[in-house]
Amino acid sequence: MASLNPVPEQMRNVGGYDRLARVLLGVVLFAIAVGAAVTDRQLFAVFGMIASAGLLLNAATQFCGVNAVLGLDTCAYEAEND
């Protein structure tokens, strides 16, 4: 079955608990950014939205450029043909 993920499986480096943590932190940062926007802290809201979008994008695509540069890989690859 074809995957909707645009990042090839060989390039994925975010998985498991790392991916879950990014989703949770992204949602929390989004809520904080919305709260900042409502209370007229626009600069804080913009930075919060950017950080939230980045974390959620990393979780959705399972790829993080910083992880790639540092050589970190939290994906557990399973061989299809053992």
ABEGO torsion letter per residue (X at the ends): XBBABABBAAABABBEAAAAAAAAAAAAAAAAAAAAAAAGBAAAAAAAAAAAAAAAAAAAAGBBAAAAAAGBBABBBBBABX
